[in-house]
Amino acid sequence: MMNNTMEYKGYYGSVEYSPKDEVFFGRVVGVSDHITFEGKSVDDLKHDFQLSIEDYLDSCRELGKEPEKIYKGSFNIRIKPELHKQLAIFSKLHNQTLNKSVEEAISRMVSA
């Protein structure tokens, strides 16, 4: 997994350290709502991260709002038309969908 991240209930938080304030802090990434957390120790940070997620989920329930589900597995991209053409030809020649070709390329990129 990525460095400097934490996960709880499918939500991911960044982790940073402020030497000036002597505190760990972070923000939940991948959602538009601003969810932050902090702690003086790693255990404090983990605890506050989990509390922040629980507070977010509770607030969503109280407001009748659906919590954002991060990384649902679909996204739109824009690429140069020539690259799109090359990828479409590659996919056809390899008897796979365009989505499958993109998924394999991204998988290789993030696994490296």
Secondary structure, DSSP 8 states (H G I E B T S, - for coil): --TTEEEETTEEEE-EEETTTTEEEEEEESSSS--EEEESSHHHHHHHHHHHHHHHHHHHHHHT--------S-------HHHHHHHHHHHHHTT--HHHHHHHHHHHHHH-
